[in-house]
């Protein structure tokens, strides 16, 4: 039978969670309650608040004695994340449901973000109508606005929470069925990164990988796309990565609007996943409409790509720093890694006669990469063509296929 993990602050929400537990049982699923109440002594939880704190590596009595709410909530979130990840890996839970206000939501969020993509996760929160990025992160968490505060069971909350219960029960049942279906065959999944100005290369790589027997997932390198791919890698769902478009690193360095964070280009190396990496669109940093570009960049080489996107050409110094950062990340990779350099241009506008063509800046990038990877086991392939030339994407795809087959 499918099991729903019910995570909440049972020191303040015991009535509501008792109702949720009974309703889940009525829908034909098992319930596993996890208590994340700061000072909870609720006797009926399957996982006590003390056990959650212990999973975070802290002493429950000591942390409570300090009465630091921020410290407590952080520890609860860390412990809950550790526990639900382990329970999911062991196949003991098939969905996670939490109902909370702001404090409880801050604890539920890391637990949900610790679960892999595809694992059902639903948060009913008073905070769901505002900025939800802190709660969703880079996973497929579902948020439902509670409408009224989580304070008792009433004619409104029974409707909202009733829908949440039905959704969690249904998702858990379906997820358990998928886990038990061992007959369904899946093609190995490959992640490919793409930008508007690297589309021809990404399309060529995608088509060749499909011919070679893979299912290809294309991620638009807009910050969220890069973070989503990194999360899928950490979730163990990908067989390899064709990271053709690493432009998000330029935004992270310079302060553009499409940064995927400093951890971009690290998950595959950390997980030992085969990866081929190129330098797609590192010639640019992204901003919104022209009047949104920070004043300190007014004297830079700007290009209005469309009414909502303004591009800024990266300088020689920035390119050298990007080369160093990429080399450092790839030098620490634990799996097979290869780099492909398109010597004649990094994007559709970094070509001879193009508005962002800057051979000096590009050479600084290439030189820093060579310096940083010298003496490592990471091969560098230099192709005398631009990134969108016929054959570049195909070469990356075939190299990745060879790496995967050799590793397996």
C-alpha positions as CSV (number, residue, x, y, z in Angstrom):
1,X,0.0,0.0,0.0
2,X,1.2,3.5,-0.8
3,X,2.4,5.6,2.1
4,X,2.2,9.4,2.5
5,X,4.6,11.1,4.7
6,X,2.8,13.8,6.7
7,X,5.3,16.4,7.9
8,X,4.3,19.2,10.2
9,X,4.6,21.1,13.5
10,X,2.6,18.8,15.7
11,X,3.1,21.0,18.8
12,X,0.8,23.6,17.3
13,X,-1.1,21.7,14.6
14,X,-2.0,18.5,16.2
15,X,-5.7,18.9,15.5
16,X,-5.2,19.7,11.9
17,X,-2.7,16.8,11.4
18,X,-5.0,14.4,13.1
19,X,-7.7,15.3,10.6
20,X,-5.3,15.0,7.7
21,X,-4.2,11.6,8.9
22,X,-7.7,10.3,9.2
23,X,-8.6,11.6,5.8
24,X,-5.6,10.1,4.1
25,X,-6.5,6.7,5.7
26,X,-10.0,7.1,4.3
27,X,-8.4,7.4,0.8
28,X,-6.7,4.1,1.3
29,X,-3.1,5.0,1.9
30,X,-0.8,4.5,4.9
31,X,0.3,7.6,6.8
32,X,3.8,8.2,8.3
33,X,3.8,11.3,10.5
34,X,7.0,13.4,11.0
35,X,7.0,15.9,13.8
36,X,9.0,19.1,13.2
37,X,7.5,21.1,16.0
38,X,10.3,23.1,17.8
39,X,9.2,22.1,21.3
40,X,6.9,19.2,20.5
41,X,6.3,16.3,22.7
42,X,3.5,14.9,20.6
43,X,3.4,11.2,21.5
44,X,1.8,9.7,18.4
45,X,4.2,10.8,15.6
46,X,6.0,8.0,13.8
47,X,9.2,10.2,13.7
48,X,9.5,12.4,16.7
49,X,10.9,16.0,16.8
50,X,13.9,14.7,18.7
51,X,14.6,12.2,15.9
52,X,14.4,15.0,13.3
53,X,16.9,17.1,15.2
54,X,19.2,14.2,15.7
55,X,19.2,13.6,12.0
56,X,20.5,17.1,11.6
57,X,23.4,16.2,13.9
58,X,22.4,18.4,16.8
59,X,21.6,17.6,20.4
60,X,17.8,18.3,20.9
61,X,18.2,19.4,24.5
62,X,21.0,21.8,23.8
63,X,19.4,23.4,20.8
64,X,16.2,23.9,22.7
65,X,18.0,25.3,25.7
66,X,19.3,28.2,23.5
67,X,15.7,29.0,22.5
68,X,16.9,30.4,19.2
69,X,14.0,30.0,16.8
70,X,16.0,30.6,13.7
71,X,18.6,28.0,14.7
72,X,15.8,25.5,15.6
73,X,14.0,25.9,12.3
74,X,17.2,25.5,10.3
75,X,18.1,22.3,12.2
76,X,14.5,21.0,11.7
77,X,14.7,21.6,8.0
78,X,18.1,19.9,7.7
79,X,17.0,16.9,9.7
80,X,13.7,16.6,7.8
81,X,15.5,16.7,4.5
82,X,17.9,13.9,5.6
83,X,15.0,11.7,6.8
84,X,12.6,12.0,3.9
85,X,15.4,11.5,1.4
86,X,16.3,8.2,3.2
87,X,12.7,7.1,3.5
88,X,12.2,7.8,-0.2
89,X,15.3,5.9,-1.2
90,X,14.2,3.0,0.9
91,X,10.8,2.9,-0.8
92,X,9.0,3.5,2.6
93,X,7.2,6.6,1.5
94,X,5.6,7.5,-1.9
95,X,4.5,11.2,-1.3
96,X,5.2,14.0,1.0
97,X,2.4,16.3,2.3
98,X,2.9,19.3,4.6
99,X,0.4,21.9,5.7
100,X,1.9,25.0,7.3
101,X,2.2,28.7,8.0
102,X,5.5,30.6,7.3
103,X,7.6,28.8,9.9
104,X,6.4,25.3,9.0
105,X,6.8,26.1,5.3
106,X,10.4,27.0,5.8
107,X,11.0,23.6,7.4
108,X,9.0,21.7,4.7
109,X,10.8,23.4,1.9
110,X,14.3,21.8,2.3
111,X,12.6,18.4,2.8
112,X,10.8,18.7,-0.5
113,X,13.8,20.0,-2.3
114,X,15.8,17.0,-1.0
115,X,13.5,14.7,-2.9
116,X,14.1,13.7,-6.5
117,X,12.1,15.0,-9.4
118,X,9.1,12.8,-10.0
119,X,8.6,12.1,-6.3
120,X,5.2,13.6,-5.3
121,X,5.5,16.6,-3.0
122,X,2.7,19.0,-2.0
123,X,2.9,21.9,0.4
124,X,-0.3,23.7,1.5
125,X,0.9,27.0,2.8
126,X,-0.3,30.5,3.8
127,X,2.8,31.7,1.9
128,X,1.9,30.2,-1.5
129,X,0.4,33.3,-3.0
130,X,3.7,35.3,-2.8
131,X,7.3,34.6,-3.9
132,X,7.4,30.8,-3.9
133,X,11.0,30.3,-5.1
134,X,12.3,29.6,-1.5
135,X,9.7,26.8,-1.2
136,X,9.8,25.3,-4.7
137,X,13.5,25.6,-5.4
138,X,14.5,23.5,-8.5
139,X,12.1,20.6,-8.0
140,X,8.6,19.8,-9.0
141,X,7.0,20.7,-5.7
142,X,3.4,21.6,-5.8
143,X,2.1,24.5,-3.8
144,X,-1.5,25.1,-2.8
145,X,-2.6,28.3,-1.1
146,X,-4.4,27.6,2.2
147,X,-6.8,30.5,1.8
148,X,-7.4,30.7,5.5
149,X,-4.7,30.3,8.1
150,X,-3.9,26.8,9.3
151,X,-5.7,27.2,12.6
152,X,-8.4,24.6,13.2
153,X,-10.7,22.7,10.9
154,X,-13.6,24.7,9.4
155,X,-15.8,24.8,6.4
156,X,-13.2,26.4,4.2
157,X,-10.1,24.4,5.3
158,X,-11.9,21.1,5.0
159,X,-12.4,21.9,1.3
160,X,-8.9,23.1,0.6
161,X,-7.2,20.5,2.8
162,X,-9.5,17.8,1.5
163,X,-8.3,18.5,-2.1
164,X,-4.7,18.4,-0.9
165,X,-5.3,15.0,0.8
166,X,-7.0,13.6,-2.3
167,X,-4.1,14.8,-4.5
168,X,-1.4,13.4,-2.2
169,X,-3.2,10.1,-1.9
170,X,-3.6,9.8,-5.6
171,X,-0.1,10.8,-6.4
172,X,1.3,8.4,-3.8
173,X,-0.7,5.5,-5.2
174,X,0.4,6.2,-8.8
175,X,4.1,6.7,-7.7
176,X,4.1,3.3,-5.9
177,X,2.6,1.7,-9.0
178,X,5.4,3.2,-11.2
179,X,8.0,1.9,-8.8
180,X,6.6,-1.6,-9.0
181,X,6.4,-1.6,-12.8
182,X,9.7,-3.2,-13.7
183,X,8.6,-4.2,-17.2
184,X,8.6,-0.7,-18.7
185,X,11.8,0.1,-20.6
186,X,13.2,3.5,-20.6
187,X,15.8,5.0,-22.9
188,X,18.8,6.6,-21.2
189,X,18.2,10.3,-20.5
190,X,20.6,12.9,-21.7
191,X,20.5,16.6,-20.7
192,X,21.4,19.2,-23.4
193,X,21.7,22.9,-22.7
194,X,20.5,25.4,-25.3
195,X,20.1,29.1,-25.9
196,X,18.4,31.0,-28.7
197,X,21.9,31.8,-30.1
198,X,23.1,28.2,-29.9
199,X,20.0,26.5,-31.1
200,X,21.5,25.0,-34.4
201,X,24.2,23.3,-32.4
202,X,21.8,22.0,-29.7
203,X,19.4,20.8,-32.3
204,X,22.1,18.9,-34.1
205,X,23.3,17.3,-30.9
206,X,19.8,16.4,-29.9
207,X,19.0,14.7,-33.2
208,X,22.3,12.7,-33.2
209,X,21.8,11.6,-29.6
210,X,18.2,10.5,-30.5
211,X,19.6,8.5,-33.4
212,X,22.0,6.8,-31.0
213,X,19.2,5.6,-28.8
214,X,18.8,8.2,-26.1
215,X,15.9,10.3,-24.9
216,X,17.0,13.9,-24.9
217,X,15.9,16.6,-22.5
218,X,16.7,20.1,-23.6
219,X,17.2,22.8,-21.0
220,X,16.9,26.5,-21.9
221,X,19.9,28.1,-20.2
222,X,18.0,30.9,-18.5
223,X,19.0,30.2,-14.9
224,X,16.1,28.1,-13.9
225,X,16.9,25.7,-16.8
226,X,20.5,25.2,-15.6
227,X,19.4,24.7,-12.0
228,X,16.7,22.2,-13.1
229,X,19.3,20.1,-15.0
230,X,21.7,20.2,-12.1
231,X,18.9,18.9,-9.9
232,X,18.0,16.1,-12.3
233,X,21.7,15.1,-12.3
234,X,21.8,15.0,-8.5
235,X,18.5,13.0,-8.6
236,X,20.3,10.3,-10.6
237,X,18.0,10.5,-13.5
238,X,20.5,11.4,-16.3
239,X,22.9,9.1,-18.1
240,X,25.0,11.9,-19.4
241,X,25.2,15.7,-20.1
242,X,25.9,17.6,-23.3
243,X,26.5,20.9,-21.7
244,X,26.8,22.9,-24.9
245,X,25.5,26.2,-23.5
246,X,27.2,27.4,-20.3
247,X,26.2,31.1,-20.6
248,X,24.6,31.1,-17.1
249,X,28.1,31.2,-15.7
250,X,28.7,34.6,-17.3
251,X,25.6,36.0,-15.7
252,X,26.7,34.6,-12.3
253,X,30.1,36.3,-12.7
254,X,29.0,39.7,-13.9
255,X,25.5,40.0,-12.4
256,X,23.2,39.3,-15.2
257,X,19.6,38.2,-14.8
258,X,20.0,34.5,-15.9
259,X,22.4,33.2,-13.4
260,X,22.0,29.6,-12.3
261,X,24.0,30.2,-9.2
262,X,27.7,29.5,-8.3
263,X,27.0,25.7,-8.3
264,X,26.3,25.5,-12.0
265,X,28.5,23.0,-13.9
266,X,29.3,21.0,-10.8
267,X,26.6,18.3,-10.4
268,X,27.8,16.0,-13.2
269,X,31.4,16.1,-12.0
270,X,30.3,15.5,-8.4
271,X,28.2,12.5,-9.4
272,X,30.7,11.0,-11.8
273,X,28.4,11.5,-14.8
274,X,29.9,11.5,-18.3
275,X,29.8,15.1,-19.6
276,X,30.9,17.0,-22.7
277,X,31.1,20.7,-22.2
278,X,31.4,23.7,-24.5
279,X,31.3,27.5,-24.2
280,X,28.0,28.4,-25.8
281,X,27.0,32.0,-25.4
282,X,29.7,32.9,-22.9
283,X,30.2,36.0,-25.1
284,X,27.2,37.6,-23.4
285,X,25.5,38.6,-20.2
286,X,21.8,38.9,-20.1
287,X,19.6,41.8,-18.8
288,X,16.0,42.8,-19.3
289,X,14.8,45.8,-21.3
290,X,17.4,48.4,-22.2
291,X,16.4,50.8,-19.4
292,X,16.8,48.0,-16.8
293,X,20.5,47.6,-17.4
294,X,22.5,48.8,-14.4
295,X,24.0,52.2,-14.9
296,X,27.6,51.0,-14.3
297,X,27.3,49.1,-17.6
298,X,26.2,52.1,-19.7
299,X,29.6,52.3,-21.4
300,X,29.7,48.6,-22.3
301,X,29.0,47.0,-25.6
302,X,25.2,46.4,-25.4
303,X,22.8,44.9,-27.9
304,X,19.0,45.0,-27.7
305,X,18.2,41.5,-28.7
306,X,14.4,42.1,-28.4
307,X,12.2,44.5,-26.4
308,X,12.6,42.4,-23.2
309,X,16.2,41.2,-23.6
310,X,19.4,43.3,-23.7
311,X,22.7,41.5,-24.2
312,X,26.1,42.8,-23.0
313,X,29.4,41.5,-24.5
314,X,31.8,40.0,-21.9
315,X,35.2,41.6,-21.7
316,X,38.6,40.0,-22.1
317,X,39.1,40.0,-18.3
318,X,35.7,38.4,-17.7
319,X,36.4,35.7,-20.3
320,X,39.7,34.9,-18.7
321,X,38.0,34.6,-15.3
322,X,35.3,32.4,-16.8
323,X,37.9,30.1,-18.3
324,X,39.5,29.7,-14.9
325,X,36.2,29.0,-13.2
326,X,35.2,26.4,-15.8
327,X,38.6,24.7,-15.6
328,X,38.5,24.6,-11.9
329,X,35.0,22.9,-11.9
330,X,35.9,20.4,-14.6
331,X,39.3,19.6,-13.0
332,X,37.5,18.3,-10.0
333,X,35.1,16.1,-12.0
334,X,35.0,12.5,-10.8
335,X,33.6,11.2,-14.1
336,X,34.7,11.2,-17.8
337,X,34.8,14.8,-19.0
338,X,35.7,16.4,-22.3
339,X,35.7,20.0,-23.5
340,X,34.9,21.3,-27.0
341,X,36.1,24.7,-28.1
342,X,34.5,26.4,-31.1
343,X,37.4,28.6,-32.2
344,X,35.4,30.7,-34.7
345,X,32.7,31.9,-32.3
346,X,30.6,31.0,-29.2
347,X,27.2,32.0,-30.4
348,X,25.2,33.2,-33.4
349,X,26.4,36.8,-32.9
350,X,30.1,35.9,-32.0
351,X,31.1,35.2,-35.5
352,X,33.1,37.1,-38.1
353,X,31.1,40.2,-38.9
354,X,28.8,39.6,-36.0
355,X,28.0,42.3,-33.4
356,X,29.7,40.4,-30.5
357,X,32.7,39.1,-32.5
358,X,35.8,39.6,-30.3
359,X,38.7,37.3,-31.0
360,X,40.9,38.8,-28.3
361,X,38.3,38.1,-25.6
362,X,37.6,34.6,-26.9
363,X,41.3,33.8,-26.9
364,X,41.6,34.8,-23.3
365,X,38.8,32.3,-22.5
366,X,40.5,29.5,-24.4
367,X,43.9,30.2,-22.9
368,X,42.6,30.2,-19.3
369,X,40.9,26.9,-20.0
370,X,44.1,25.3,-21.3
371,X,46.1,26.6,-18.4
372,X,43.5,25.4,-15.8
373,X,43.2,22.0,-17.3
374,X,46.8,21.4,-18.0
375,X,48.0,18.2,-16.4
376,X,44.4,16.9,-15.8
377,X,42.7,14.0,-17.5
378,X,40.2,16.3,-19.3
379,X,40.8,16.4,-23.1
380,X,40.2,19.6,-24.9
381,X,39.0,19.4,-28.5
382,X,39.5,22.6,-30.6
383,X,37.4,22.8,-33.7
384,X,38.1,25.5,-36.3
385,X,34.5,26.5,-36.7
386,X,31.8,28.4,-34.8
387,X,29.5,26.6,-32.4
388,X,26.6,26.6,-34.8
389,X,28.5,25.2,-37.7
390,X,27.4,21.9,-39.1
391,X,29.2,19.1,-37.3
392,X,30.0,20.8,-34.0
393,X,26.9,19.6,-32.1
394,X,27.2,16.1,-33.7
395,X,30.8,15.8,-32.6
396,X,29.8,16.6,-29.0
397,X,27.0,14.0,-29.1
398,X,29.2,11.3,-30.5
399,X,31.9,11.9,-27.9
400,X,29.3,11.7,-25.1
401,X,27.9,8.5,-26.5
402,X,31.4,7.0,-26.6
403,X,32.1,8.0,-23.0
404,X,28.8,6.5,-21.8
405,X,29.4,3.2,-23.7
406,X,32.9,3.0,-22.4
407,X,31.8,3.6,-18.8
408,X,29.0,1.0,-19.0
